[in-house]
Amino acid sequence: MNLTYKILWFEDQKDFVNVYISDLKKYIEGLGFKFINPHVETDNTNASTINYNEYDLILMDYKLSDGNKGDSIINKIRELNVFTEIVFYSSSNLEELRLTIQKNGLDGVFCVSRSEAAFLPKVKDIINLTLRKVLDLNALRGIVMATVSDYDEKMLEIIDMYKKYLGEEESKIFMQERKNNLEKSIIDRLEKVKKIDISNFHKDYSFDTSHKWRTVLNIVKDQLPKLTDLTESFKKDIIDIRNPLAHVKEIEDPENREKKCLSSDNFVFNDEKSKEILNNLKKHDENFEKILNHFKDKK
């Protein structure tokens, strides 16, 4: 799952862009997303060939280096049926910007002053607005499910690379140990299922991801012991959180408007929990990449 937040920026003064890169990076990563430097266009030259749907936000200066006005580019973008939020800014009077947008009947455009005091706070607010659909429980469920599926593939790749590293004989020993653990787990699971009351057994869940994680954890302990604690935390950060997200209902708390997932441990879902989960997804994705790169470097 791609958690990268991408910005398209039409601005002919690169110094103006550079002033805000560090703050935008810190803010976006604080929300749990990966930051890459914005794609910057200084004029209208490539406006007709850009894939606007790749971007989560568009920043548009009113006056560009080739004499084109930002509102004409916005109009072209909307004609392509691209409805990404756009921040339209200028050092000119804000009322002039708003009248320009209103005159052209352009929707989803936020007008803001180019001044330092106004620009960054407004952009942060709009970034937060664009991410609210992701911070919503149902959307986050999908992100977690898709990302864990990606993790499954990465863990399988790590296991296969480790088998090659060990060689045929040691690999057989290692995998037999894991197979024995799996068999024991299935037997224990079967005994547990037999004891479940018939009226509740359909609410019981198992996690294939857990077996992959335990195997990768053994590999990390052998090859990258410095990553052991981080890899161990995958269960608490991801596996344990996936269960309430995937299988329980939500209610609204009328007093503080927090969304709660109804589960045995009274799991509470709100904006802060959403950001925490997204940051954990990013953290463990980076960890798996480190493990994979460790074996790629051994080739």
C-alpha positions in Angstrom: 0.0 0.0 0.0 1.4 3.4 -1.0 1.4 5.8 1.9 3.3 8.5 0.0 1.7 12.0 0.0 2.4 13.7 -3.3 2.3 17.4 -4.1 2.3 19.1 -7.5 3.5 22.7 -7.2 3.3 25.4 -9.9 5.7 28.0 -8.8 8.5 29.9 -10.7 10.5 31.0 -7.7 12.3 27.9 -6.3 13.5 29.7 -3.2 9.9 30.2 -2.2 9.4 26.4 -2.5 12.5 25.5 -0.6 11.5 27.7 2.4 8.6 25.3 3.1 10.0 21.9 2.3 11.3 21.1 5.7 8.1 22.1 7.5 5.9 20.2 5.0 8.0 17.1 5.4 7.8 17.2 9.2 4.0 17.8 9.1 3.2 15.1 6.6 5.5 12.5 8.2 3.9 13.4 11.5 0.6 12.3 10.1 2.0 8.9 9.2 2.7 9.4 5.6 5.9 9.3 3.5 7.1 12.6 2.1 8.8 13.1 -1.2 9.8 16.5 -2.5 7.0 18.1 -4.5 7.1 18.0 -8.3 7.6 21.6 -9.3 6.5 23.2 -12.6 7.7 26.8 -13.2 5.3 27.5 -16.1 2.5 26.1 -18.3 4.8 24.1 -20.6 3.9 20.6 -19.3 0.4 21.4 -18.1 -1.3 19.2 -20.8 0.9 16.1 -20.2 1.0 15.9 -16.4 -0.9 13.0 -14.8 -2.8 15.0 -12.2 -4.4 12.0 -10.6 -1.0 11.0 -9.1 -1.1 13.9 -6.8 -2.9 14.4 -3.5 -2.7 18.2 -3.5 -1.9 20.9 -6.1 -0.3 24.3 -5.1 -0.8 27.0 -7.7 0.8 30.4 -7.9 -1.3 33.1 -9.6 1.5 34.5 -11.9 4.0 32.2 -13.5 7.2 32.8 -15.4 5.8 32.5 -18.9 3.1 35.0 -18.2 0.3 32.4 -17.8 -2.1 32.9 -14.9 -2.7 30.1 -12.5 -6.5 30.2 -12.9 -6.2 29.2 -16.6 -4.2 26.1 -15.6 -6.8 25.3 -12.9 -9.5 25.6 -15.5 -7.6 23.1 -17.8 -7.2 20.7 -14.8 -10.9 20.8 -14.0 -11.7 20.2 -17.7 -9.8 16.9 -17.4 -12.3 15.9 -14.7 -9.5 16.1 -12.0 -10.9 17.3 -8.8 -7.9 17.2 -6.5 -7.9 20.0 -4.0 -6.0 23.1 -5.2 -4.4 25.9 -3.1 -4.4 29.0 -5.2 -2.1 31.8 -3.8 -0.8 35.2 -4.6 0.8 38.3 -3.1 -2.2 40.2 -4.7 -5.4 40.9 -2.9 -7.2 37.7 -1.8 -10.5 39.2 -2.9 -9.1 39.4 -6.4 -8.2 35.7 -6.3 -11.7 34.7 -5.1 -13.4 36.8 -7.8 -11.2 35.1 -10.4 -12.2 31.6 -9.2 -15.8 32.6 -8.9 -15.9 34.1 -12.4 -14.6 30.8 -13.9 -16.9 28.6 -11.8 -14.0 26.6 -10.4 -14.7 24.2 -7.4 -12.4 22.7 -4.8 -10.0 25.7 -4.9 -8.7 27.4 -1.7 -7.4 30.9 -1.9 -4.6 32.0 0.3 -2.1 34.8 0.7 1.5 34.2 -0.4 2.7 35.8 2.9 4.7 33.5 5.2 2.4 34.0 8.1 -0.7 32.9 6.1 0.6 30.4 3.6 2.0 27.5 5.6 -0.8 27.2 8.2 -3.4 27.2 5.5 -1.6 24.6 3.4 -1.3 22.4 6.6 -5.1 22.8 7.2 -5.8 21.7 3.6 -3.4 18.7 3.8 -5.3 17.6 6.9 -8.6 18.0 5.1 -7.4 15.9 2.2 -6.3 13.2 4.6 -9.5 13.0 6.6 -10.9 10.5 4.2 -7.8 8.3 5.0 -8.0 8.9 8.8 -11.6 7.7 8.7 -12.1 4.2 10.3 -13.4 2.5 7.2 -10.7 3.9 5.0 -8.0 3.0 7.5 -9.3 -0.5 7.7 -8.7 -0.9 3.9 -5.2 0.6 4.3 -4.3 -1.8 7.1 -5.6 -4.8 5.3 -3.8 -3.9 2.0 -0.6 -3.0 3.8 -0.5 -6.2 5.8 -1.0 -8.1 2.6 2.0 -6.4 1.2 3.9 -7.3 4.4 3.0 -10.9 3.9 4.7 -10.8 0.5 7.8 -9.1 1.9 8.0 -11.6 4.7 7.8 -14.5 2.3 10.5 -12.9 0.2 12.7 -12.5 3.4 12.2 -16.2 4.2 13.1 -17.3 0.7 16.2 -15.2 0.7 17.2 -16.6 4.1 16.8 -20.1 2.9 19.2 -19.4 0.0 21.6 -17.8 2.4 21.6 -20.9 4.7 22.1 -23.5 1.9 20.1 -26.6 1.3 20.8 -28.7 4.4 20.6 -25.9 7.0 17.5 -24.5 5.2 15.8 -27.9 5.6 16.5 -27.9 9.4 15.3 -24.3 9.8 12.1 -24.9 7.8 11.4 -28.2 9.5 11.5 -26.3 12.8 9.0 -23.8 11.5 6.8 -26.6 10.1 6.8 -28.3 13.5 5.7 -25.1 15.1 3.0 -24.7 12.5 1.8 -28.2 13.1 1.7 -27.7 16.9 -0.1 -24.4 16.4 -2.7 -26.2 14.2 -3.2 -29.0 16.8 -3.5 -26.5 19.6 -5.9 -24.4 17.5 -8.0 -27.5 16.7 -8.3 -28.3 20.4 -9.3 -24.7 21.2 -11.9 -24.7 18.4 -13.4 -27.9 19.8 -14.0 -26.2 23.1 -15.7 -23.1 21.6 -19.4 -22.9 22.2 -21.4 -23.5 19.1 -23.1 -20.1 19.3 -19.8 -18.2 19.3 -17.3 -20.3 17.2 -18.0 -18.2 14.1 -16.5 -15.1 15.9 -13.1 -16.8 16.4 -10.3 -15.7 14.0 -6.9 -16.9 13.1 -4.0 -15.0 11.5 -1.7 -16.5 8.9 0.4 -13.3 9.1 1.4 -14.4 12.6 3.3 -17.5 11.3 5.2 -15.4 8.8 6.1 -12.8 11.4 7.4 -15.4 13.9 9.6 -16.9 11.2 11.0 -13.4 10.2 11.6 -12.7 13.9 13.8 -15.8 14.1 15.7 -14.7 11.0 16.2 -11.2 12.5 17.5 -12.6 15.7 20.1 -14.6 13.7 21.1 -12.0 11.2 20.1 -8.5 12.4 19.8 -8.7 16.2 19.7 -4.9 16.4 16.3 -5.0 14.7 14.9 -7.6 17.1 12.9 -5.3 19.3 11.4 -3.4 16.4 10.4 -6.6 14.6 8.9 -8.0 17.8 6.7 -4.9 18.1 5.1 -5.8 14.8 2.6 -8.0 16.7 1.5 -5.2 19.0 1.6 -2.4 16.4 0.1 -4.2 13.4 -1.3 -7.7 14.0 -3.1 -6.9 17.3 -4.5 -3.7 15.9 -5.7 -5.3 12.7 -8.2 -7.5 14.5 -10.4 -4.7 16.1 -10.1 -2.7 12.9 -11.3 -5.5 10.7 -14.0 -7.2 12.7 -15.8 -4.9 15.1 -18.4 -2.1 14.7 -18.0 1.5 15.5 -20.2 3.9 17.5 -20.0 7.7 18.1 -19.4 8.9 21.7 -21.9 11.8 21.9 -19.9 13.6 24.5 -16.5 13.9 22.8 -17.4 12.6 19.3 -14.7 10.0 19.4 -15.3 6.9 17.3 -15.1 3.7 19.3 -14.6 0.2 18.0 -16.7 -2.2 20.1 -14.3 -4.9 21.2 -13.5 -6.8 24.4 -10.7 -4.4 25.3 -12.8 -1.3 24.4 -10.5 -0.2 21.6 -10.9 3.6 21.0 -10.5 5.0 17.5 -9.9 8.7 17.0 -7.6 11.0 14.9 -4.6 10.4 17.2 -5.0 6.6 17.0 -5.3 6.9 13.2 -2.0 8.8 13.0 -0.4 6.4 15.4 -1.4 3.4 13.2 -0.2 5.1 10.0 3.2 5.9 11.6 3.5 2.3 12.7 2.7 1.1 9.2 5.5 3.3 7.8 7.9 2.3 10.5 7.5 -1.5 9.9 7.5 -1.0 6.1 11.0 0.6 6.5 12.1 -2.2 8.8 11.1 -4.9 6.3 13.0 -3.0 3.6 16.1 -3.0 5.8 15.8 -6.8 6.3 15.3 -7.4 2.6 18.3 -5.1 1.7 20.4 -7.1 4.1 20.0 -10.2 2.0 20.1 -8.4 -1.3 23.5 -7.1 -0.3 24.7 -10.6 0.3 24.1 -11.6 -3.3 
